[in-house]
Amino acid sequence: MADLNVVTFTARLTQEPELRKTNNGTEVLNLRVAINDAVRDESAGWTTKPNYVNVAVYGPTAANLAPMLMVGSRVSVAGRLAWREWQTEDGHRAQALDVVANQVHLGDTKAEADAKRNGTAAPHPVEAAEAESIPF
């Protein structure tokens, strides 16, 4: 039986996305996300523990997603785990386990989620821009 390498999660971006190109010209979007986990604390209550994960999105999807994401954006990711090893500038061996995304679905932004919680309406960026261009 073959191994199954599939991950699916929903998380929030913790850093601004970084769009770059590989040596062969392929676009790659690097994301750093936090997946929150509910864990018991010493007082038998629940607390949130973040799990930080690096996500790589390749190809045209990378360029399309980059302008739509910011710190706090919620994303749902489906992909696979990928192990990397490299030599650092000071000669040490470094390793990382990342997620290579096959699919990324956009959720709400942090501002939209906060507005929903507070019972206020966060304007959609396009709607806000259109409202400002109305001449009356």
N, C-alpha and C positions, 0 to 999 in steps of 0.2 A: 504494500500500500504506500502511495506517495505521501510525502509530508504536505500539510496544508499551511500556506503562508498568507493569511488574510487578516487584516485589521480594519475595524470600523469604529469610529468614535465621533463625538461632538465635543468641541473645545472652543476656547477663546484665544485670540492672538495676544501674545505678551510683548511682542516687539513689532516694529514696523516691518512689513515684508521687504525682502531684498531680491530684486530682479537683476539677473546677470546672464551672461552667455558663457557656455562651455568653450573649450578650445576649438571644437569643431563647429561652433556657431549655434548650437541648440540653446534655446532660452530655458532658464531654470529659475523658478521662484522659490526662495527659501523662506519658510515660515517657522516661527517658534510659538508653540501653543501650550496651554495649560489645560489638562483634563482634571477636573476636580473630583475627588473621592471623599465620601463620607466615612470617617473613622471614629471609633470610640476614644474619648480622652480619659484622663485619670479619674475624673468625677463621674464616670459612667454616662456622660453626655456625648453628644455628637459634635465633631468639628470637621472642618473641610481641610483636606490635604491635597495640594496641587501636585500633579505629575507632569513634568515638563518634557515635551517631545519636539524633536526637529522633524519637519515635513518638507519634502522636495516635490515640486510640481514641474513637469517638463513639457516642452513643446509649446504650441500655440495657446494652450490653456493657461500657461504661466503668464503670458503677456496680457491675456484677456482678464485674468483675475487681479493682477497687480493694482490697477487703479481703483478697484472696488473694495479693497481691504485696508484696515487700519487697526491699530492697537485697540483691543476690546471687541473686535468683530467676532461673531460666532460663526464657526464653520463646521460642517459635517464632512468627514474624510473617510474614504474607502481606499485601501491600498495594500501594500505589502511591506514587510520588514526588510531592511537592507543593512548589512554589516559593512563598515568601512574601517580601514587601517591606513595610517600614514606616518611618515617621519616628520617630527616637528623641526623647526629651525635649529634648536639646541641639541638635536640628535636623539631625542626620546621618541619612543613609539607611542602613538595615540590611537584610540579606538572609539567608535561610536555606533550606536544602533539607531537608525533613522527609519522614517516611514516614507516610502515613495508612493505618492498619491496617484491612483487611477481616476478617481472622481473626487471633486470638491463641490459641495453645495453651500451656498451662502445662507446664513441665518440673519438675525438682527444684529445691529451694532450695539455696543455697550450703552450708548446714549439712548437708543430706542428701548432697550430693555429697562433701563433706569426710569424712563418716562412712563412705561407701562406700569411698573411697580408703584410709582408715585401718583398714578392716575392722571397724568398729563399727556398731551399728545405731542410727540416729537415730529416735526414736519419732515416729510421726505425731502432730500436735498434738491431733487428736480422740481418738486412743487414749490419749495421756498424760492428757488431762482425764478420760476415762472411768475410767482406772486409779485416779486420785486420789479418785474418788467411791465406790469399792468400800469397804464398811464393815468389812472384815476385813484 
